[in-house]
């Protein structure tokens, strides 16, 4: 399935492709990230049940500490 992740083309093979699968494929499992799909923020509790579709636009934001 072809997605757009942070503005770049990204292809992922899985069935189904859910937000948690994508986060895992991006190597971000266990990290503090926020995910937005088609301009809608997805709660972490809903990642496993939120299926992605061909062409979805996904933004993944990392939290960075400092000051």
DODO-217381 format. One record per residue (C-alpha): residue number from 1; x, y, z. Coordinates in nm, 2 decimals, decimal comma. Layout:
<atoms>
<atom><seq>NUM</seq><u>X</u><v>Y</v><w>Z</w></atom>
...
</atoms>
This chain:
<atoms>
<atom><seq>1</seq><u>0,00</u><v>0,00</v><w>0,00</w></atom>
<atom><seq>2</seq><u>0,13</u><v>0,34</v><w>-0,09</w></atom>
<atom><seq>3</seq><u>0,10</u><v>0,62</v><w>0,17</w></atom>
<atom><seq>4</seq><u>0,24</u><v>0,97</v><w>0,21</w></atom>
<atom><seq>5</seq><u>0,43</u><v>0,99</v><w>0,54</w></atom>
<atom><seq>6</seq><u>0,56</u><v>1,33</v><w>0,64</w></atom>
<atom><seq>7</seq><u>0,54</u><v>1,44</v><w>0,28</w></atom>
<atom><seq>8</seq><u>0,73</u><v>1,15</v><w>0,13</w></atom>
<atom><seq>9</seq><u>0,60</u><v>0,85</v><w>-0,06</w></atom>
<atom><seq>10</seq><u>0,61</u><v>0,54</v><w>0,16</w></atom>
<atom><seq>11</seq><u>0,51</u><v>0,18</v><w>0,08</w></atom>
<atom><seq>12</seq><u>0,41</u><v>-0,07</v><w>0,34</w></atom>
<atom><seq>13</seq><u>0,31</u><v>-0,43</v><w>0,30</w></atom>
<atom><seq>14</seq><u>0,07</u><v>-0,57</v><w>0,56</w></atom>
<atom><seq>15</seq><u>-0,29</u><v>-0,67</v><w>0,59</w></atom>
<atom><seq>16</seq><u>-0,44</u><v>-0,47</v><w>0,73</w></atom>
<atom><seq>17</seq><u>-0,22</u><v>-0,17</v><w>0,75</w></atom>
<atom><seq>18</seq><u>-0,31</u><v>0,01</v><w>1,08</w></atom>
<atom><seq>19</seq><u>-0,14</u><v>0,31</v><w>1,25</w></atom>
<atom><seq>20</seq><u>0,04</u><v>0,08</v><w>1,49</w></atom>
<atom><seq>21</seq><u>0,18</u><v>-0,13</v><w>1,21</w></atom>
<atom><seq>22</seq><u>0,30</u><v>0,18</v><w>1,03</w></atom>
<atom><seq>23</seq><u>0,46</u><v>0,31</v><w>1,35</w></atom>
<atom><seq>24</seq><u>0,64</u><v>-0,02</v><w>1,39</w></atom>
<atom><seq>25</seq><u>0,76</u><v>-0,03</v><w>1,02</w></atom>
<atom><seq>26</seq><u>0,90</u><v>0,32</v><w>1,07</w></atom>
<atom><seq>27</seq><u>1,10</u><v>0,19</v><w>1,37</w></atom>
<atom><seq>28</seq><u>0,93</u><v>0,42</v><w>1,61</w></atom>
<atom><seq>29</seq><u>0,77</u><v>0,16</v><w>1,84</w></atom>
<atom><seq>30</seq><u>0,79</u><v>0,26</v><w>2,21</w></atom>
<atom><seq>31</seq><u>0,88</u><v>0,62</v><w>2,12</w></atom>
<atom><seq>32</seq><u>0,68</u><v>0,93</v><w>2,21</w></atom>
<atom><seq>33</seq><u>0,51</u><v>1,02</v><w>1,88</w></atom>
<atom><seq>34</seq><u>0,19</u><v>1,18</v><w>1,77</w></atom>
<atom><seq>35</seq><u>0,02</u><v>1,06</v><w>1,46</w></atom>
<atom><seq>36</seq><u>-0,22</u><v>1,24</v><w>1,23</w></atom>
<atom><seq>37</seq><u>-0,40</u><v>1,07</v><w>0,94</w></atom>
<atom><seq>38</seq><u>-0,56</u><v>1,30</v><w>0,68</w></atom>
<atom><seq>39</seq><u>-0,54</u><v>1,59</v><w>0,92</w></atom>
<atom><seq>40</seq><u>-0,71</u><v>1,40</v><w>1,20</w></atom>
<atom><seq>41</seq><u>-0,51</u><v>1,32</v><w>1,52</w></atom>
<atom><seq>42</seq><u>-0,53</u><v>0,96</v><w>1,61</w></atom>
<atom><seq>43</seq><u>-0,52</u><v>0,87</v><w>1,98</w></atom>
<atom><seq>44</seq><u>-0,26</u><v>0,61</v><w>2,08</w></atom>
<atom><seq>45</seq><u>-0,54</u><v>0,39</v><w>2,22</w></atom>
<atom><seq>46</seq><u>-0,70</u><v>0,38</v><w>1,87</w></atom>
<atom><seq>47</seq><u>-0,38</u><v>0,30</v><w>1,67</w></atom>
<atom><seq>48</seq><u>-0,44</u><v>-0,08</v><w>1,65</w></atom>
<atom><seq>49</seq><u>-0,80</u><v>-0,03</v><w>1,52</w></atom>
<atom><seq>50</seq><u>-0,73</u><v>0,26</v><w>1,28</w></atom>
<atom><seq>51</seq><u>-0,69</u><v>0,12</v><w>0,93</w></atom>
<atom><seq>52</seq><u>-0,50</u><v>0,31</v><w>0,67</w></atom>
<atom><seq>53</seq><u>-0,61</u><v>0,33</v><w>0,31</w></atom>
<atom><seq>54</seq><u>-0,42</u><v>0,37</v><w>-0,02</w></atom>
<atom><seq>55</seq><u>-0,30</u><v>0,73</v><w>-0,06</w></atom>
<atom><seq>56</seq><u>-0,36</u><v>0,84</v><w>0,30</w></atom>
<atom><seq>57</seq><u>-0,15</u><v>1,13</v><w>0,42</w></atom>
<atom><seq>58</seq><u>0,01</u><v>1,05</v><w>0,75</w></atom>
<atom><seq>59</seq><u>0,21</u><v>1,29</v><w>0,97</w></atom>
<atom><seq>60</seq><u>0,43</u><v>1,15</v><w>1,25</w></atom>
<atom><seq>61</seq><u>0,57</u><v>1,40</v><w>1,50</w></atom>
<atom><seq>62</seq><u>0,85</u><v>1,31</v><w>1,75</w></atom>
<atom><seq>63</seq><u>0,85</u><v>1,48</v><w>2,09</w></atom>
<atom><seq>64</seq><u>1,18</u><v>1,64</v><w>2,18</w></atom>
<atom><seq>65</seq><u>1,27</u><v>1,75</v><w>2,52</w></atom>
<atom><seq>66</seq><u>1,50</u><v>2,04</v><w>2,61</w></atom>
<atom><seq>67</seq><u>1,48</u><v>2,40</v><w>2,70</w></atom>
</atoms>
